[in-house]
Amino acid sequence: MPMDRKDAEKVVESFLRASTLCDESLKVVKANDSLGQVKVFGRLTGAFLGHTYTNVLAPLWKSFPDLQPAAMKEPWTEPEPVLSPASQQALRTFLEQAYAALRLVENVAPQDERNTMFAFGGLPEVNSAVAEIERFLASPRYREEEGHL
């Protein structure tokens, strides 16, 4: 027996509320917990949201199209990747100090001894990492680009 409209309304409303709370809980985890936990919980919330929309809401909206929120009928476009003012300032402050630290090493460590003094890729790798962070500040993105850290 198919679900009646009144029950479908309740189910849609309940899952939309759960989805909103899921998004909010991810924001809280991002603000309070470690990067590893954020990655794991981000994947779990993505699974919940994806399965909810695909497995539950889409079939109900197909049966009751008027229950589908207008925003869900719009084509999806990726939002512009913009860092918050607080994040921009934190990155600028970090970059200022990182470049100061690199200049200090250049001033106190003889150039001909740097390769033996510092491990692995030495200062060039550190310089590259700092430059990539500066590039990220200038042009935020959601995913890694080919050929970059």
Residue frames as a rotation matrix with the C-alpha (Angstrom) as fourth column:
MET 1
0.585 0.811 0.000 0.00
0.811 -0.585 0.000 0.00
0.000 0.000 -1.000 0.00
PRO 2
-0.169 -0.671 0.721 1.52
0.610 -0.647 -0.459 3.34
0.774 0.362 0.519 -1.03
MET 3
-0.649 -0.149 -0.746 2.14
0.720 -0.435 -0.540 6.05
-0.244 -0.888 0.390 1.54
ASP 4
0.474 0.842 0.258 -0.61
0.876 -0.481 -0.039 8.63
0.091 0.245 -0.965 1.83
ARG 5
0.240 -0.361 0.901 0.12
0.355 -0.831 -0.427 12.32
0.903 0.423 -0.071 1.38
LYS 6
0.811 0.131 0.571 -0.17
-0.421 -0.548 0.723 13.24
0.407 -0.826 -0.390 5.06
ASP 7
0.822 -0.549 0.154 2.38
0.261 0.602 0.754 10.60
-0.506 -0.580 0.638 6.06
ALA 8
0.312 -0.712 0.630 4.65
0.904 0.018 -0.428 11.60
0.293 0.702 0.649 3.15
GLU 9
0.530 -0.064 0.846 4.56
-0.071 -0.997 -0.030 15.22
0.845 -0.044 -0.533 4.38
LYS 10
0.919 -0.150 0.364 5.61
-0.371 -0.020 0.928 14.09
-0.132 -0.988 -0.074 7.86
VAL 11
0.625 -0.715 0.314 8.43
0.662 0.698 0.274 11.91
-0.415 0.037 0.909 6.52
VAL 12
0.292 -0.502 0.814 9.75
0.692 -0.477 -0.542 14.65
0.660 0.721 0.208 4.21
GLU 13
0.662 0.015 0.749 9.59
-0.347 -0.880 0.325 17.25
0.664 -0.475 -0.578 6.99
SER 14
0.920 -0.299 0.254 11.31
-0.132 0.373 0.918 14.92
-0.369 -0.878 0.304 9.45
PHE 15
0.438 -0.797 0.416 14.16
0.864 0.501 0.049 14.01
-0.247 0.338 0.908 7.06
LEU 16
0.348 -0.305 0.887 14.65
0.410 -0.801 -0.436 17.64
0.843 0.515 -0.154 5.99
ARG 17
0.823 -0.039 0.567 14.92
-0.492 -0.547 0.677 18.60
0.284 -0.836 -0.469 9.66
ALA 18
0.781 -0.568 0.261 17.37
0.273 0.685 0.675 15.72
-0.562 -0.456 0.690 10.26
SER 19
0.385 -0.643 0.662 19.41
0.876 0.028 -0.482 16.84
0.291 0.765 0.574 7.24
THR 20
0.551 -0.138 0.823 19.61
-0.126 -0.989 -0.081 20.39
0.825 -0.059 -0.562 8.59
LEU 21
0.858 -0.210 0.469 20.72
-0.476 0.016 0.879 19.07
-0.192 -0.977 -0.087 11.98
CYS 22
0.677 -0.647 0.351 23.26
0.671 0.739 0.069 16.81
-0.304 0.189 0.934 10.27
ASP 23
0.340 -0.523 0.781 24.78
0.530 -0.579 -0.619 19.86
0.776 0.625 0.080 8.49
GLU 24
0.634 -0.045 0.772 24.82
-0.508 -0.777 0.371 21.80
0.583 -0.628 -0.516 11.76
SER 25
0.912 -0.312 0.266 26.46
-0.048 0.563 0.825 18.93
-0.407 -0.766 0.498 13.64
LEU 26
0.485 -0.772 0.411 29.24
0.858 0.331 -0.392 18.79
0.167 0.543 0.823 11.05
LYS 27
0.364 -0.319 0.875 29.90
0.012 -0.938 -0.347 22.50
0.931 0.137 -0.338 11.58
VAL 28
0.815 -0.032 0.579 30.18
-0.575 -0.175 0.799 21.88
0.076 -0.984 -0.161 15.33
VAL 29
0.782 -0.570 0.252 32.58
0.466 0.804 0.370 18.97
-0.413 -0.172 0.894 14.82
LYS 30
0.396 -0.642 0.656 34.66
0.679 -0.276 -0.680 21.13
0.618 0.715 0.327 12.43
ALA 31
0.441 -0.163 0.883 34.90
-0.356 -0.935 0.006 23.86
0.824 -0.316 -0.470 15.06
ASN 32
0.584 -0.039 0.811 35.72
-0.812 -0.047 0.582 21.60
0.016 -0.998 -0.059 18.00
ASP 33
0.750 -0.209 0.628 37.45
-0.048 0.929 0.367 18.41
-0.660 -0.305 0.687 16.94
SER 34
-0.226 -0.974 0.023 40.53
-0.124 0.052 0.991 17.10
-0.966 0.221 -0.132 15.13
LEU 35
-0.263 0.036 -0.964 40.99
-0.931 -0.273 0.244 17.06
-0.254 0.961 0.105 11.38
GLY 36
-0.962 -0.124 -0.243 40.83
-0.188 0.947 0.262 13.26
0.197 0.297 -0.934 11.33
GLN 37
-0.599 0.800 -0.038 37.50
0.486 0.325 -0.811 13.28
-0.636 -0.504 -0.584 13.13
VAL 38
-0.069 0.548 -0.833 36.20
-0.499 -0.742 -0.447 15.98
-0.864 0.385 0.325 10.78
LYS 39
-0.613 -0.215 -0.760 37.17
-0.787 0.245 0.566 13.89
0.065 0.946 -0.319 7.75
VAL 40
-0.960 0.264 -0.093 35.51
0.271 0.961 -0.061 10.75
0.073 -0.084 -0.994 9.09
PHE 41
-0.353 0.885 -0.304 32.37
0.433 -0.133 -0.891 12.53
-0.829 -0.446 -0.336 10.24
GLY 42
-0.289 0.201 -0.936 32.25
-0.699 -0.712 0.063 14.51
-0.654 0.673 0.347 6.98
ARG 43
-0.856 -0.047 -0.514 32.20
-0.420 0.643 0.640 11.25
0.301 0.764 -0.571 5.03
LEU 44
-0.802 0.577 -0.154 29.52
0.576 0.681 -0.451 9.83
-0.155 -0.451 -0.879 7.33
THR 45
-0.214 0.747 -0.629 27.32
0.014 -0.641 -0.767 12.91
-0.977 -0.173 0.127 7.03
GLY 46
-0.523 -0.029 -0.852 27.76
-0.813 -0.282 0.509 12.83
-0.255 0.959 0.124 3.26
ALA 47
-0.950 0.179 -0.255 26.58
0.081 0.932 0.352 9.23
0.301 0.314 -0.900 3.23
PHE 48
-0.525 0.802 -0.286 23.56
0.592 0.101 -0.800 10.06
-0.612 -0.589 -0.527 5.39
LEU 49
-0.180 0.461 -0.869 22.60
-0.377 -0.848 -0.372 13.07
-0.908 0.261 0.327 3.28
GLY 50
-0.691 -0.153 -0.706 23.14
-0.722 0.130 0.679 11.28
-0.012 0.980 -0.200 -0.02
HIS 51
-0.917 0.354 -0.183 21.22
0.338 0.934 0.112 8.17
0.210 0.041 -0.977 0.99
THR 52
-0.452 0.782 -0.429 18.44
0.374 -0.270 -0.887 10.26
-0.810 -0.562 -0.170 2.51
TYR 53
-0.190 0.373 -0.908 17.88
-0.670 -0.725 -0.158 12.26
-0.718 0.578 0.388 -0.65
THR 54
-0.673 -0.156 -0.723 18.37
-0.708 0.421 0.567 9.37
0.216 0.893 -0.394 -3.06
ASN 55
-0.907 0.190 -0.377 16.62
0.210 0.978 -0.013 6.58
0.366 -0.091 -0.926 -1.18
VAL 56
-0.465 0.747 -0.475 13.85
0.780 0.091 -0.619 8.34
-0.419 -0.658 -0.625 0.73
LEU 57
-0.214 0.411 -0.886 13.14
0.000 -0.907 -0.421 11.89
-0.977 -0.090 0.194 -0.38
ALA 58
-0.800 -0.131 -0.586 13.49
-0.549 -0.235 0.802 11.51
-0.243 0.963 0.116 -4.17
PRO 59
-0.839 0.539 -0.077 10.92
0.436 0.750 0.497 8.68
0.326 0.384 -0.864 -4.34
LEU 60
-0.208 0.793 -0.572 8.51
0.803 -0.196 -0.563 10.65
-0.559 -0.577 -0.596 -2.15
TRP 61
-0.333 0.038 -0.942 8.99
-0.261 -0.964 0.053 13.79
-0.906 0.264 0.331 -4.24
LYS 62
-0.980 0.023 -0.197 8.36
-0.182 0.285 0.941 11.72
0.077 0.958 -0.275 -7.35
SER 63
-0.519 0.836 -0.180 5.03
0.823 0.545 0.160 10.59
0.232 -0.065 -0.971 -5.88
PHE 64
0.587 0.675 -0.447 4.23
0.776 -0.626 0.072 14.02
-0.231 -0.389 -0.892 -4.40
PRO 65
-0.087 -0.739 0.669 6.10
0.872 -0.381 -0.307 16.63
0.481 0.556 0.677 -6.50
ASP 66
0.442 0.329 0.834 4.59
0.023 -0.934 0.357 19.55
0.897 -0.139 -0.421 -4.59
LEU 67
0.971 -0.123 -0.203 6.39
0.217 0.115 0.969 18.40
-0.096 -0.986 0.139 -1.42
GLN 68
0.160 -0.969 0.186 9.77
0.983 0.139 -0.124 19.01
0.094 0.203 0.975 -3.03
PRO 69
0.304 -0.109 -0.946 11.27
0.394 -0.890 0.230 22.33
-0.867 -0.443 -0.228 -1.86
ALA 70
0.989 0.118 -0.093 11.75
-0.021 -0.505 -0.863 24.86
-0.149 0.855 -0.497 -4.65
ALA 71
0.344 -0.934 -0.092 15.48
-0.864 -0.354 0.358 24.98
-0.367 -0.044 -0.929 -3.96
MET 72
-0.189 -0.398 0.898 15.74
-0.110 0.917 0.384 21.26
-0.976 -0.026 -0.217 -4.76
LYS 73
0.647 0.500 0.575 14.31
0.519 0.264 -0.813 21.89
-0.558 0.825 -0.089 -8.22
GLU 74
0.798 -0.433 -0.420 17.09
-0.560 -0.790 -0.249 24.32
-0.224 0.434 -0.873 -9.12
PRO 75
0.712 -0.629 -0.313 20.17
0.230 0.630 -0.742 22.98
0.664 0.456 0.593 -10.91
TRP 76
0.788 -0.482 -0.384 23.10
0.447 0.017 0.895 22.54
-0.425 -0.876 0.229 -8.52
THR 77
0.609 -0.705 0.364 26.07
0.025 -0.441 -0.897 24.82
0.793 0.555 -0.251 -8.92
GLU 78
0.112 -0.664 -0.739 29.22
0.937 0.318 -0.144 24.57
0.330 -0.677 0.658 -6.88
PRO 79
0.937 0.221 -0.270 29.52
0.315 -0.868 0.383 27.53
-0.150 -0.444 -0.883 -4.52
GLU 80
0.536 -0.774 0.338 32.43
-0.180 -0.495 -0.850 29.92
0.825 0.395 -0.404 -4.96
PRO 81
0.397 -0.442 -0.804 35.27
0.843 0.523 0.129 28.84
0.363 -0.729 0.580 -2.66
VAL 82
0.215 -0.259 0.942 35.78
-0.196 -0.956 -0.218 31.83
0.957 -0.138 -0.256 -0.38
LEU 83
-0.424 -0.422 -0.801 37.65
0.724 0.374 -0.580 31.83
0.544 -0.826 0.147 2.93
SER 84
0.694 0.653 -0.303 36.07
0.690 -0.484 0.538 33.61
0.205 -0.583 -0.787 5.88
PRO 85
0.612 -0.471 0.635 37.69
-0.315 -0.882 -0.350 36.88
0.725 0.014 -0.688 6.97
ALA 86
0.683 -0.358 0.637 38.95
-0.639 0.129 0.758 35.14
-0.354 -0.925 -0.140 10.13
SER 87
0.686 -0.435 0.584 40.55
0.485 0.871 0.079 32.36
-0.543 0.229 0.808 8.06
GLN 88
0.682 -0.436 0.587 42.10
0.432 -0.408 -0.804 34.88
0.591 0.802 -0.090 5.67
GLN 89
0.625 -0.437 0.647 43.61
-0.656 -0.743 0.131 36.79
0.424 -0.506 -0.751 8.59
ALA 90
0.703 -0.357 0.615 44.90
-0.300 0.636 0.711 33.60
-0.645 -0.684 0.340 10.23
LEU 91
0.670 -0.462 0.582 46.59
0.724 0.581 -0.372 32.55
-0.166 0.670 0.723 6.98
ARG 92
0.651 -0.436 0.621 48.11
0.050 -0.792 -0.608 36.02
0.757 0.427 -0.494 6.48
THR 93
0.660 -0.388 0.644 49.47
-0.751 -0.309 0.584 35.99
-0.028 -0.869 -0.495 10.04
PHE 94
0.694 -0.388 0.607 50.89
0.167 0.906 0.388 32.50
-0.701 -0.168 0.693 9.52
LEU 95
0.701 -0.417 0.579 52.47
0.670 0.107 -0.735 33.43
0.245 0.903 0.354 6.17
GLU 96
0.703 -0.442 0.557 54.10
-0.420 -0.890 -0.177 36.51
0.574 -0.109 -0.811 7.66
GLN 97
0.540 -0.488 0.686 55.71
-0.695 0.202 0.690 34.40
-0.476 -0.849 -0.231 10.39
ALA 98
0.710 -0.267 0.651 56.65
0.406 0.911 -0.070 31.54
-0.574 0.314 0.756 8.05
TYR 99
0.721 -0.463 0.516 58.40
0.401 -0.329 -0.855 33.90
0.566 0.823 -0.051 5.64
ALA 100
0.612 -0.511 0.604 60.16
-0.730 -0.659 0.183 35.58
0.305 -0.553 -0.776 8.59
ALA 101
0.608 -0.371 0.702 61.37
-0.303 0.709 0.637 32.16
-0.734 -0.600 0.319 9.81
LEU 102
0.735 -0.329 0.594 62.63
0.659 0.552 -0.510 31.26
-0.160 0.766 0.622 6.34
ARG 103
0.686 -0.496 0.532 64.47
-0.075 -0.776 -0.626 34.58
0.723 0.390 -0.570 6.02
LEU 104
0.646 -0.443 0.622 66.02
-0.742 -0.174 0.647 34.04
-0.178 -0.879 -0.441 9.44
VAL 105
0.648 -0.404 0.646 67.37
0.253 0.914 0.318 30.63
-0.719 -0.043 0.694 8.41
GLU 106
0.720 -0.373 0.586 68.76
0.606 -0.076 -0.792 32.14
0.340 0.925 0.171 5.22
ASN 107
0.651 -0.450 0.611 70.54
-0.433 -0.882 -0.188 34.78
0.623 -0.142 -0.769 7.31
VAL 108
0.427 -0.471 0.772 72.01
-0.861 0.051 0.507 32.49
-0.278 -0.881 -0.384 9.97
ALA 109
0.503 -0.237 0.831 72.66
0.141 0.971 0.192 29.19
-0.853 0.021 0.522 8.15
PRO 110
-0.395 -0.720 -0.571 75.50
-0.541 -0.320 0.778 29.27
-0.743 0.616 -0.264 5.60
GLN 111
0.423 0.661 -0.620 74.11
-0.876 0.124 -0.465 28.39
-0.231 0.740 0.631 2.18
ASP 112
-0.121 -0.554 -0.823 76.75
-0.728 0.613 -0.306 25.74
0.675 0.562 -0.478 1.51
GLU 113
-0.963 -0.247 0.113 75.80
-0.250 0.648 -0.720 23.91
0.104 -0.721 -0.685 4.74
ARG 114
-0.287 0.942 0.177 71.99
-0.918 -0.217 -0.330 24.02
-0.273 -0.257 0.927 4.44
ASN 115
0.238 0.401 -0.884 71.74
-0.718 0.686 0.118 20.77
0.654 0.607 0.451 2.48
THR 116
-0.400 -0.437 -0.805 73.56
0.190 0.820 -0.540 18.84
0.896 -0.370 -0.245 5.20
MET 117
-0.958 0.011 0.287 72.08
-0.267 -0.406 -0.874 20.79
0.107 -0.914 0.392 8.09
PHE 118
-0.219 0.967 0.133 68.43
-0.852 -0.123 -0.508 20.20
-0.475 -0.225 0.851 7.25
ALA 119
-0.579 0.012 0.815 66.76
0.019 1.000 -0.002 16.86
-0.815 0.014 -0.579 6.57
PHE 120
0.096 0.669 0.737 64.99
0.690 0.488 -0.534 15.45
-0.717 0.560 -0.415 3.54
GLY 121
0.294 0.073 0.953 64.14
0.900 -0.356 -0.251 18.20
0.321 0.932 -0.171 1.02
GLY 122
-0.608 -0.654 -0.451 65.41
0.783 -0.588 -0.204 20.92
-0.132 -0.477 0.869 3.35
LEU 123
-0.539 0.327 -0.776 64.34
0.081 -0.897 -0.434 24.51
-0.838 -0.297 0.457 2.99
PRO 124
-0.911 0.234 -0.340 63.14
-0.395 -0.256 0.882 24.23
0.119 0.938 0.326 -0.63
GLU 125
-0.556 0.751 -0.357 60.34
0.580 0.658 0.480 21.90
0.596 0.059 -0.801 0.49
VAL 126
-0.299 0.426 -0.854 59.38
0.803 -0.372 -0.466 24.27
-0.516 -0.825 -0.231 3.30
ASN 127
-0.768 -0.039 -0.639 59.46
-0.219 -0.922 0.319 27.20
-0.602 0.385 0.700 0.87
SER 128
-0.872 0.446 -0.203 57.26
-0.076 0.286 0.955 25.27
0.484 0.848 -0.215 -1.54
ALA 129
-0.382 0.750 -0.539 54.73
0.894 0.448 -0.012 24.42
0.233 -0.487 -0.842 1.19
VAL 130
-0.375 0.204 -0.904 54.54
0.450 -0.813 -0.370 28.06
-0.811 -0.546 0.213 2.29
ALA 131
-0.892 0.015 -0.452 54.13
-0.373 -0.587 0.718 29.21
-0.254 0.809 0.529 -1.32
GLU 132
-0.718 0.670 -0.186 51.28
0.355 0.583 0.731 26.72
0.598 0.459 -0.657 -1.82
ILE 133
-0.221 0.638 -0.737 49.53
0.933 -0.081 -0.350 28.06
-0.283 -0.766 -0.578 1.28
GLU 134
-0.580 -0.034 -0.814 49.93
-0.031 -0.997 0.064 31.59
-0.814 0.063 0.578 -0.08
ARG 135
-0.942 0.242 -0.234 48.48
-0.229 0.048 0.972 30.40
0.246 0.969 0.011 -3.39
PHE 136
-0.480 0.793 -0.376 45.55
0.802 0.570 0.179 28.84
0.356 -0.215 -0.909 -1.50
LEU 137
-0.317 0.328 -0.890 44.90
0.570 -0.684 -0.456 32.14
-0.758 -0.652 0.030 0.28
ALA 138
-0.732 -0.034 -0.681 44.88
-0.408 -0.779 0.477 33.96
-0.546 0.627 0.556 -3.06
SER 139
-0.318 0.603 -0.731 42.72
-0.822 0.208 0.530 31.32
0.472 0.770 0.429 -4.74
PRO 140
-0.416 0.199 0.887 40.80
-0.670 0.593 -0.447 29.05
-0.616 -0.780 -0.113 -2.31
ARG 141
-0.357 0.306 -0.882 39.59
-0.703 0.534 0.470 25.71
0.615 0.788 0.025 -3.63
TYR 142
0.503 0.667 0.549 37.60
-0.863 0.426 0.272 22.72
-0.052 -0.610 0.790 -2.46
ARG 143
0.915 -0.207 0.345 39.92
0.185 0.978 0.097 20.00
-0.358 -0.025 0.934 -3.71
GLU 144
0.035 -0.995 -0.091 43.54
0.063 -0.089 0.994 19.44
-0.997 -0.040 0.059 -4.56
GLU 145
0.742 0.095 -0.664 44.81
-0.614 -0.300 -0.730 20.38
-0.269 0.949 -0.164 -7.99
GLU 146
0.884 -0.448 0.130 46.97
0.462 0.799 -0.385 18.14
0.069 0.400 0.914 -10.15
GLY 147
0.208 -0.933 0.293 50.68
0.591 -0.119 -0.798 18.62
0.779 0.339 0.527 -9.59
HIS 148
-0.061 -0.193 0.979 50.32
-0.593 -0.782 -0.191 20.49
0.803 -0.592 -0.067 -6.28
LEU 149
-0.886 -0.304 0.349 50.85
-0.452 0.407 -0.793 19.30
0.099 -0.861 -0.499 -2.71
